[in-house]
Amino acid sequence: MVQPAPSALFVAPAYDHGEYRSAESLGLRAVAAVLERLDVQVQVFDECPTPPPDLVRELAQRATLIGIGVLFTRQTPDAIGLARHLRQYAPNAYLTIGGQGLQFLWEEVLRDCPELDSACMYEGDETIAEVWARLMRGQGDGGVKGLQTRQDGRIVTEGPRPPVAALDDLPFAFRDPSPVAYRGGHATMSTSRGCAAHCTFCQSGNYANRYHSLPKWRHRSAASVIDEIVHLHETHGVKAISIVDDDFLGGAGQGRERAVEFVRHLGQLPFQITYSIECRVDEIDEDLLGRLREVGLRHVLIGIESATSSDIRLFAKRTSNDQVEAAIAALRRLNIDFSTGFIMFQPMSTLAGIAENLSFLARSRVTSYSRLTNRLELYPGAPLLRYYERHGVAMHTEKYRVYYEFTDPHVSHLYTGMRRALAPFEDIEAACDTEKFRAARGDNAASFERLRSLRALSDESTSCMIVAAQRCLSEVVDSGLEASFTQVAAEVMNETSRLTAALRQQSVGPRSTS
């Protein structure tokens, strides 16, 4: 009987769609690509439910190695559930887990889930390649840097493996060969790793950069990025790309230099793509962004986080409101759509601080429901944990996530009231974003006019939402813990009904055909 060829299966648990939009699991796909280059048969499943579907079960039964990726800490319980099911299907497969969401949780997860053989620390490209080589030689995983493993009933590690220094040496991320995988013409890409900033609330800048002496922001060359864009376009028909780097323009001037080179190369291609990036507000340069706009840039995500000076210091943002306002003005002048990161609520928020934030957002005409009602997520190992512990914030850990109580009960009451009263705005935002994404992919006059109209409607929705949030705040200031948000909620329903009708009218207008 012919034995099946050794194969590897990589799966990621489903996202929490109440918090995040789905995307390709690029970390898993990067590791899968390294094995594929070694002629290993690989398959990747994003957003795999628990229990897994029949196809995943069948592939697991044949797999030599199974890897589970955890991008967000909140996915950890589902990842463990997947591990337990996959172990039933594949009792002899090597089963490992990793990803940014597991940082500082490796040992705890291994103790809680005996079905797992190991946990991969930090970047897994070279680590999993070495594990695979050992499996093919019939060896164990002892002594592999970058792993936490089980040895004689104990969990041990040889310490972290240095990250990949030359990202151009890595293969492009593994892509699904199915002809329908990119039917919508959209894909995600990663062109750098790490972040040069050290914001105290963020995993990327504090955790993935702590263990090595390489530059905190490592990047692929512009030529490598262009080669992957050409590959995605010619092989999968991709026309729109979300570049999901933590900071596309990062590094001490390196990001800008690369962006200039990127513009030069991209402008020489015989086809056009549209794309989005993420960057810091203090990296917004109107001349550079204008050049990026000419070669397809349509959306930028910037992190504002707070308008209060105390929170800006607490988060170690090293930015100012003046820089934020200048960045927003530049993006608007360039006709580039943008979204913002914002942390309205943190454990020690005050009503005065929230009022300051709301005033800034009203003045700037930016935010979204998720950002307006966003409470700080505390990750295991975050520097802010120690700060809050010293200041008496009540915290506890449940299902690997850190939960806390607001120190001011009035803030807690406001948070709950805002989330409920403003919730109808969320559906309008999602629909508006979908329509703007479609319109932004075109470069004809009809597309630009449609995008302009959609932005105006989105701005109106934002203004209405901020006014409603200010009404909620006024209720708490006036009535304290007895504040009721019933009237605000009723007004929100009226406003969102009107906005929904206006959006429906917009949706019957001309669409981009590109």
C-alpha positions as CSV (number, residue, x, y, z in Angstrom):
1,M,0.0,0.0,0.0
2,V,1.4,3.4,-1.0
3,Q,1.8,5.7,2.0
4,P,0.5,9.3,1.5
5,A,3.2,12.0,1.3
6,P,3.9,13.9,4.5
7,S,1.8,17.0,4.7
8,A,1.2,20.0,7.0
9,L,-2.1,21.6,7.9
10,F,-2.4,25.1,9.4
11,V,-5.6,26.4,10.9
12,A,-6.7,29.6,12.6
13,P,-9.8,29.9,14.9
14,A,-12.6,32.1,13.9
15,Y,-12.4,35.8,14.7
16,D,-14.7,37.7,16.9
17,H,-16.6,39.6,14.3
18,G,-18.0,41.9,16.9
19,E,-14.5,43.3,17.3
20,Y,-12.5,42.4,14.1
21,R,-13.1,41.9,10.4
22,S,-11.9,38.7,9.0
23,A,-8.7,38.5,7.0
24,E,-6.2,36.0,5.8
25,S,-3.9,34.5,8.5
26,L,-0.7,35.9,7.1
27,G,1.4,34.6,10.0
28,L,0.3,31.0,9.3
29,R,0.6,31.5,5.6
30,A,4.2,32.8,6.0
31,V,5.1,29.6,7.9
32,A,3.2,27.4,5.4
33,A,5.2,29.1,2.5
34,V,8.5,28.1,4.1
35,L,7.4,24.4,4.2
36,E,6.0,24.6,0.7
37,R,9.4,25.8,-0.6
38,L,10.7,22.5,0.9
39,D,8.2,20.6,-1.3
40,V,5.9,19.9,1.6
41,Q,2.2,19.6,0.8
42,V,0.5,22.3,2.8
43,Q,-3.0,23.7,3.4
44,V,-4.2,26.7,5.3
45,F,-7.7,27.3,6.7
46,D,-8.6,30.7,8.0
47,E,-11.5,31.2,10.5
48,C,-11.9,27.5,11.2
49,P,-14.9,26.8,13.4
50,T,-15.0,24.4,16.3
51,P,-15.6,21.5,15.7
52,P,-13.8,21.7,12.3
53,P,-15.6,20.9,9.0
54,D,-15.2,17.5,7.4
55,L,-12.5,18.7,4.9
56,V,-10.3,19.9,7.8
57,R,-10.9,16.6,9.6
58,E,-9.8,14.6,6.6
59,L,-6.7,16.7,6.1
60,A,-5.8,16.4,9.8
61,Q,-6.0,12.7,9.6
62,R,-3.4,12.6,6.9
63,A,-1.2,15.4,8.3
64,T,2.3,14.9,9.8
65,L,2.3,18.4,11.4
66,I,-0.6,20.6,12.4
67,G,-0.1,24.2,13.4
68,I,-2.7,26.5,15.0
69,G,-2.3,30.3,14.7
70,V,-3.7,32.7,17.3
71,L,-3.6,36.4,16.2
72,F,-5.7,37.8,19.0
73,T,-5.6,36.7,22.7
74,R,-9.4,36.4,22.7
75,Q,-9.1,33.6,20.2
76,T,-7.1,31.4,22.6
77,P,-10.1,29.4,24.1
78,D,-11.3,28.5,20.5
79,A,-7.7,27.6,19.5
80,I,-7.5,25.2,22.4
81,G,-10.9,23.7,21.4
82,L,-9.6,23.2,17.9
83,A,-6.4,21.5,19.3
84,R,-8.6,19.0,21.2
85,H,-10.7,18.2,18.2
86,L,-7.7,17.9,15.9
87,R,-5.9,15.6,18.3
88,Q,-8.8,13.2,18.2
89,Y,-8.6,13.1,14.4
90,A,-4.8,12.9,14.2
91,P,-3.5,11.1,17.3
92,N,0.0,10.7,15.8
93,A,0.4,14.2,14.2
94,Y,2.8,16.8,15.7
95,L,0.5,19.5,17.0
96,T,1.9,23.0,17.8
97,I,0.4,26.4,18.4
98,G,1.7,30.0,18.1
99,G,0.9,33.5,17.1
100,Q,1.0,37.0,18.5
101,G,-2.1,36.5,20.6
102,L,-0.3,33.8,22.6
103,Q,2.7,35.9,23.7
104,F,3.5,35.3,27.4
105,L,0.8,32.6,27.5
106,W,2.8,29.7,25.9
107,E,3.5,27.8,29.1
108,E,0.0,28.3,30.5
109,V,-1.6,27.1,27.3
110,L,0.6,24.0,27.2
111,R,-0.4,23.2,30.8
112,D,-4.1,23.7,30.0
113,C,-4.0,21.7,26.8
114,P,-2.1,18.4,27.0
115,E,-3.1,17.6,23.4
116,L,-0.5,20.1,22.2
117,D,3.1,19.0,21.7
118,S,4.6,22.5,21.7
119,A,4.1,26.2,21.6
120,C,6.0,28.3,19.1
121,M,7.4,31.6,20.5
122,Y,7.5,34.7,18.4
123,E,8.2,34.3,14.6
124,G,7.7,30.7,13.5
125,D,9.2,30.6,9.9
126,E,12.6,29.0,10.8
127,T,11.4,27.3,13.9
128,I,8.7,25.2,12.2
129,A,11.1,24.4,9.3
130,E,13.5,22.9,11.8
131,V,10.7,21.0,13.6
132,W,9.7,19.6,10.2
133,A,13.2,18.5,9.4
134,R,13.5,16.7,12.7
135,L,10.1,15.0,12.2
136,M,11.4,13.7,8.8
137,R,14.5,12.3,10.5
138,G,12.5,10.7,13.2
139,Q,13.9,13.0,15.9
140,G,12.1,14.8,18.7
141,D,11.7,18.5,19.2
142,G,14.1,18.8,22.1
143,G,16.6,21.6,21.8
144,V,14.8,23.6,19.1
145,K,15.1,27.3,19.8
146,G,11.9,29.2,19.6
147,L,9.8,26.4,21.1
148,Q,8.3,25.6,24.5
149,T,8.1,21.8,24.6
150,R,7.3,18.9,26.9
151,Q,10.3,17.0,28.2
152,D,9.9,14.3,30.9
153,G,6.6,15.8,32.1
154,R,8.0,19.3,32.3
155,I,7.6,22.3,30.0
156,V,11.0,23.5,28.9
157,T,12.5,25.9,26.3
158,E,15.8,26.7,24.8
159,G,14.8,30.3,24.6
160,P,13.6,32.4,21.7
161,R,15.1,32.1,18.2
162,P,16.4,35.3,16.6
163,P,13.9,36.6,14.1
164,V,14.4,36.6,10.4
165,A,16.8,39.5,9.6
166,A,16.5,39.4,5.7
167,L,12.8,39.3,5.0
168,D,13.4,39.3,1.2
169,D,14.9,35.8,1.7
170,L,11.5,34.4,2.7
171,P,9.0,33.1,0.1
172,F,5.8,35.0,-0.5
173,A,2.9,34.1,1.8
174,F,1.1,30.8,0.8
175,R,-2.0,31.5,-1.2
176,D,-5.0,29.3,-1.8
177,P,-4.8,27.7,-5.2
178,S,-8.6,27.7,-5.6
179,P,-9.8,29.9,-8.4
180,V,-12.5,31.3,-6.1
181,A,-10.1,32.2,-3.3
182,Y,-9.7,35.8,-4.5
183,R,-12.9,36.0,-6.4
184,G,-13.5,39.5,-5.1
185,G,-10.1,40.7,-6.3
186,H,-8.9,41.6,-2.8
187,A,-6.0,40.2,-0.8
188,T,-3.9,41.1,2.2
189,M,-0.1,41.6,2.3
190,S,2.6,42.0,4.9
191,T,5.7,44.0,3.8
192,S,7.4,44.5,7.2
193,R,7.6,43.2,10.7
194,G,7.8,44.8,14.1
195,C,7.3,48.5,15.0
196,A,9.8,51.1,16.1
197,A,7.3,52.7,18.5
198,H,6.8,51.6,22.1
199,C,3.2,52.4,22.8
200,T,2.4,50.8,26.2
201,F,-0.9,49.3,25.1
202,C,0.2,47.6,22.0
203,Q,1.5,44.0,21.5
204,S,3.6,44.7,18.4
205,G,5.9,47.4,19.6
206,N,6.5,45.9,23.1
207,Y,6.3,42.2,22.8
208,A,7.7,41.1,19.5
209,N,10.6,43.5,19.8
210,R,11.7,42.8,23.3
211,Y,13.7,39.7,22.7
212,H,16.2,40.6,20.0
213,S,18.8,43.2,19.0
214,L,17.8,43.6,15.4
215,P,16.1,46.8,14.2
216,K,12.6,47.0,15.7
217,W,11.2,47.6,12.3
218,R,12.4,45.2,9.6
219,H,11.2,45.6,6.1
220,R,11.1,43.9,2.7
221,S,12.6,45.8,-0.2
222,A,10.3,47.7,-2.5
223,A,11.3,45.4,-5.3
224,S,10.2,42.3,-3.3
225,V,6.9,44.0,-2.5
226,I,6.3,44.8,-6.1
227,D,7.1,41.2,-7.2
228,E,4.4,39.9,-4.8
229,I,1.9,42.4,-6.1
230,V,2.6,41.2,-9.7
231,H,2.3,37.6,-8.5
232,L,-1.1,38.3,-6.8
233,H,-2.4,40.2,-9.9
234,E,-1.2,37.7,-12.5
235,T,-2.0,34.5,-10.6
236,H,-5.1,35.4,-8.6
237,G,-6.5,38.4,-10.4
238,V,-6.0,40.7,-7.3
239,K,-6.8,44.3,-7.9
240,A,-7.1,45.7,-4.3
241,I,-4.6,45.0,-1.5
242,S,-4.7,45.7,2.2
243,I,-1.2,46.1,3.4
244,V,-1.5,45.1,7.1
245,D,1.9,46.1,8.4
246,D,1.8,47.7,11.9
247,D,3.6,50.7,10.3
248,F,4.2,50.8,6.5
249,L,6.3,54.0,6.9
250,G,8.2,52.8,10.0
251,G,11.9,52.9,10.9
252,A,14.2,55.9,11.1
253,G,13.7,57.2,7.7
254,Q,13.8,53.8,6.1
255,G,10.1,53.6,5.6
256,R,10.0,56.8,3.7
257,E,12.9,55.8,1.5
258,R,11.3,52.5,0.7
259,A,7.9,54.2,0.0
260,V,9.6,56.5,-2.6
261,E,11.1,53.5,-4.3
262,F,7.8,51.7,-4.0
263,V,6.1,54.5,-5.9
264,R,8.7,54.4,-8.6
265,H,8.3,50.7,-9.2
266,L,4.5,50.6,-8.9
267,G,4.1,53.4,-11.4
268,Q,5.9,51.3,-14.0
269,L,3.6,48.4,-13.8
270,P,1.3,47.8,-16.8
271,F,-1.7,47.5,-14.6
272,Q,-3.1,49.5,-11.6
273,I,-4.0,48.3,-8.1
274,T,-5.5,50.1,-5.2
275,Y,-4.2,49.6,-1.7
276,S,-4.4,50.6,1.9
277,I,-1.7,51.1,4.6
278,E,-1.3,51.8,8.3
279,C,1.1,54.3,9.8
280,R,1.7,56.8,12.6
281,V,0.3,60.3,12.5
282,D,3.8,61.8,12.8
283,E,4.8,60.0,9.6
284,I,2.0,61.6,7.4
285,D,3.9,63.7,4.9
286,E,1.6,65.4,2.3
287,D,4.1,65.2,-0.5
288,L,4.9,61.5,0.0
289,L,1.2,60.5,0.6
290,G,0.3,62.4,-2.6
291,R,2.8,60.3,-4.6
292,L,1.4,57.2,-3.0
293,R,-2.1,58.4,-3.9
294,E,-1.1,58.7,-7.6
295,V,-0.2,55.0,-7.7
296,G,-3.3,53.7,-6.0
297,L,-3.3,54.5,-2.3
298,R,-6.9,54.8,-1.2
299,H,-7.1,54.3,2.6
300,V,-4.9,54.9,5.6
301,L,-5.3,53.8,9.2
302,I,-3.8,56.1,11.7
303,G,-3.6,55.6,15.5
304,I,-4.8,58.7,17.4
305,E,-5.8,56.8,20.6
306,S,-6.6,59.8,22.8
307,A,-6.8,63.6,22.8
308,T,-6.1,64.0,26.5
309,S,-2.5,64.8,27.4
310,S,-2.6,62.4,30.4
311,D,-3.6,59.5,28.2
312,I,-1.2,60.3,25.5
313,R,1.6,60.2,28.0
314,L,0.2,57.0,29.6
315,F,0.1,55.3,26.2
316,A,3.6,56.6,25.3
317,K,2.3,57.8,21.9
318,R,4.9,60.6,21.5
319,T,2.4,62.5,19.3
320,S,0.4,65.7,19.8
321,N,-3.1,66.8,18.9
322,D,-1.6,69.4,16.5
323,Q,0.1,66.5,14.6
324,V,-3.1,64.6,14.5
325,E,-5.1,67.5,13.2
326,A,-2.4,68.2,10.6
327,A,-2.4,64.6,9.4
328,I,-6.2,64.5,9.1
329,A,-6.2,67.8,7.1
330,A,-3.5,66.4,4.8
331,L,-5.4,63.2,4.1
332,R,-8.6,65.1,3.4
333,R,-6.8,67.5,1.0
334,L,-5.4,64.4,-0.8
335,N,-8.8,62.8,-1.1
336,I,-7.5,59.7,0.8
337,D,-10.1,57.8,2.8
338,F,-8.9,57.1,6.4
339,S,-9.9,55.5,9.6
340,T,-8.5,56.0,13.1
341,G,-7.5,54.0,16.1
342,F,-9.0,55.5,19.3
343,I,-9.2,54.3,23.0
344,M,-12.1,56.2,24.5
345,F,-12.1,54.3,27.8
346,Q,-9.2,53.0,30.0
347,P,-9.4,51.8,33.6
348,M,-8.7,55.2,35.1
349,S,-10.7,57.3,32.6
350,T,-12.5,60.4,34.0
351,L,-15.7,62.1,32.8
352,A,-13.6,65.2,32.1
353,G,-11.2,63.3,30.0
354,I,-14.0,61.7,28.0
355,A,-15.5,65.1,27.4
356,E,-12.2,66.3,26.1
357,N,-11.9,63.3,23.8
358,L,-15.5,63.9,22.5
359,S,-14.8,67.6,21.8
360,F,-11.7,66.7,19.8
361,L,-13.5,64.1,17.8
362,A,-16.4,66.5,17.1
363,R,-13.9,69.1,16.0
364,S,-12.0,66.7,13.8
365,R,-15.1,64.9,12.5
366,V,-13.6,61.5,12.9
367,T,-14.4,58.3,14.8
368,S,-16.5,55.1,14.5
369,Y,-18.9,53.3,16.8
370,S,-16.2,50.7,17.7
371,R,-13.7,53.4,18.4
372,L,-16.1,55.7,20.2
373,T,-17.1,52.9,22.6
374,N,-13.7,51.2,22.6
375,R,-12.3,50.2,26.0
376,L,-8.6,49.5,26.3
377,E,-7.6,45.8,25.9
378,L,-4.9,44.8,28.4
379,Y,-2.7,42.1,27.0
380,P,-0.8,39.6,29.1
381,G,2.7,41.1,29.9
382,A,1.7,44.7,28.9
383,P,3.6,47.4,30.8
384,L,0.3,49.1,31.6
385,L,-0.7,46.1,33.8
386,R,2.0,46.9,36.3
387,Y,1.0,50.6,36.2
388,Y,-2.7,49.8,36.9
389,E,-1.8,47.3,39.6
390,R,0.2,50.0,41.4
391,H,-2.8,52.4,41.2
392,G,-5.3,49.9,42.6
393,V,-7.3,49.0,39.5
394,A,-9.4,45.9,40.1
395,M,-8.3,43.3,37.5
396,H,-8.8,39.6,37.0
397,T,-7.9,37.0,34.3
398,E,-10.5,34.9,32.6
399,K,-10.0,32.6,29.6
400,Y,-6.5,34.2,29.2
401,R,-7.9,37.7,28.9
402,V,-7.4,40.5,31.4
403,Y,-10.6,42.2,32.6
404,Y,-10.8,45.3,34.8
405,E,-13.2,47.5,36.5
406,F,-13.3,51.3,35.9
407,T,-12.1,53.2,39.0
408,D,-14.9,55.7,38.5
409,P,-18.4,54.0,38.6
410,H,-19.8,56.9,36.6
411,V,-17.5,56.1,33.7
412,S,-18.6,52.4,33.9
413,H,-22.3,53.6,33.7
414,L,-21.5,55.8,30.7
415,Y,-19.6,53.1,28.9
416,T,-22.6,50.7,29.2
417,G,-25.1,53.4,28.2
418,M,-23.1,54.5,25.2
419,R,-22.6,51.0,23.8
420,R,-26.3,50.3,23.9
421,A,-27.6,53.7,22.8
422,L,-25.2,54.2,19.9
423,A,-25.2,50.6,18.6
424,P,-27.5,51.3,15.6
425,F,-24.7,53.4,14.1
426,E,-22.6,50.2,13.7
427,D,-24.6,48.8,10.8
428,I,-24.6,52.1,8.9
429,E,-20.8,52.3,9.3
430,A,-20.3,48.8,8.0
431,A,-22.6,49.4,5.0
432,C,-20.9,52.8,4.3
433,D,-17.4,51.2,4.5
434,T,-18.4,48.5,2.1
435,E,-19.7,51.0,-0.5
436,K,-16.6,53.3,-0.1
437,F,-14.3,50.3,-0.6
438,R,-16.1,49.5,-3.9
439,A,-16.0,53.1,-5.0
440,A,-12.4,53.6,-4.1
441,R,-11.3,50.8,-6.5
442,G,-12.3,52.9,-9.5
443,D,-10.5,55.8,-11.1
444,N,-13.2,57.3,-13.2
445,A,-15.2,60.4,-12.6
446,A,-18.3,58.5,-11.5
447,S,-16.3,56.6,-8.9
448,F,-14.8,59.7,-7.4
449,E,-18.2,61.5,-7.2
450,R,-19.7,58.4,-5.6
451,L,-16.9,58.2,-3.1
452,R,-17.3,61.9,-2.3
453,S,-21.0,61.5,-1.6
454,L,-20.4,58.4,0.5
455,R,-17.8,60.2,2.6
456,A,-20.2,63.1,3.1
457,L,-22.8,60.7,4.4
458,S,-20.3,58.9,6.6
459,D,-19.2,62.3,8.0
460,E,-22.8,63.1,8.8
461,S,-23.3,59.8,10.5
462,T,-20.1,60.4,12.6
463,S,-21.3,63.9,13.6
464,C,-24.7,62.5,14.7
465,M,-23.0,59.8,16.7
466,I,-20.7,62.1,18.5
467,V,-23.6,64.4,19.4
468,A,-25.4,61.4,20.8
469,A,-22.3,60.4,22.8
470,Q,-22.1,63.9,24.2
471,R,-25.8,63.6,25.2
472,C,-25.0,60.4,27.0
473,L,-22.2,62.1,28.9
474,S,-24.4,65.0,29.8
475,E,-27.0,62.6,31.3
476,V,-24.3,61.1,33.5
477,V,-22.9,64.5,34.6
478,D,-26.4,65.7,35.4
479,S,-27.9,62.5,37.0
480,G,-25.0,60.4,38.0
481,L,-25.6,56.7,38.3
482,E,-29.3,57.3,37.9
483,A,-28.8,58.5,34.4
484,S,-31.1,56.9,31.8
485,F,-30.2,56.8,28.1
486,T,-33.7,56.0,26.9
487,Q,-34.3,59.4,25.2
488,V,-30.9,59.3,23.6
489,A,-31.5,55.8,22.2
490,A,-34.8,56.9,20.7
491,E,-33.2,59.9,19.0
492,V,-30.4,57.6,17.7
493,M,-33.1,55.3,16.2
494,N,-34.6,58.2,14.4
495,E,-31.3,59.5,13.1
496,T,-30.1,56.1,11.9
497,S,-33.3,55.4,10.1
498,R,-32.9,58.6,8.2
499,L,-29.2,57.8,7.4
500,T,-30.1,54.3,6.4
501,A,-32.6,55.6,3.9
502,A,-30.0,58.1,2.5
503,L,-27.5,55.3,2.1
504,R,-30.0,53.1,0.4
505,Q,-30.6,56.0,-2.1
506,Q,-26.8,56.3,-2.6
507,S,-26.5,52.6,-3.3
508,V,-28.6,52.8,-6.4
509,G,-26.2,55.3,-7.9
510,P,-23.4,54.5,-10.4
511,R,-20.8,52.0,-9.2
512,S,-17.2,51.4,-10.2
513,T,-16.9,48.7,-12.8
514,S,-13.1,48.2,-12.3
